[in-house]
């Protein structure tokens, strides 16, 4: 009951995505399992700051990254803030818990050449509905920079052919508009017409669906992206988010304004977008060292 109420709070009041809600729920289940407790109101007052710290130490000893631990801390803080508000408990054991310092890693980026090979090589995508769907998924991820959670929630009505734009619902249901170029609009048009005859359903309006005629899901998109990127790139990580990094980095390297990229990505702060300037700088340094006679 407590967990259900918390999930409703995240969904209805905080407008968190299904992906975030799933992650927060998983974190809480893991935390209570570590304490050998049920997620129940009667157990809340037995949880003190030392027990929270013990969990963080346990995660660090098991080599969980600082970024992931900080996400789990955020899950706990949201949960206990909710419990305080609803008067399930009078104490909040997370108040003095601080996030761990994260090492700032530059995002992995697929090269323009690799993606050009992916989209321009004739025999990579099959000449059937599955090939058409897979190509559109990869094109949308690369040409719009949307997150995988945003992609799977795109509905047919969000694609405007007259305005040549896509309506995207980001984190906390925040809306943004992304322009679409003629090539992807053409691909969308062909796909939507093929989709109607392929699935033969009228009550599901999500742009992408699974083979069982349900809304697509993150693992499905990950498998598709991983399979195709493996054909053209040797980068170790081949996730949908890699295409989001490529979208931002390639725009920046071609002279796009950083604030415009921030808005297209749906970042709330320019600090999040500035990491791509570091990627471009590192690329310039490598080119200089490789090409200059005295580099």
Buried (B, 14 or more C-beta within 10 A) or exposed (E): EBBEEBBEBBBEEBEBBBBBBBBBBEBBEEBBEEBEBEBEBEBBEEBEBEBBEEBBEEBEEEEBBBEBBBBBBBBBBBBBBBBBEEEBBEBBBBEEBEEBEEEEEBBBBBBEEBBEBBBEEEEBBEEEBEEBBBBBBBBBBBBBBBBBBBBBBBEEEBBEEEEEBBBBBBBEEEEBBBEBEEEBBEBBEEBBEBBEEBBEEEEEEBBBBEEEEEBBBBEBBBEBBBEBBEEBBEBEEBBBBBBBBBBBBBBBBEEBEBEEBBEBBBBEEEEEBEBBBEBBEEBEEEEEEEEEEEE
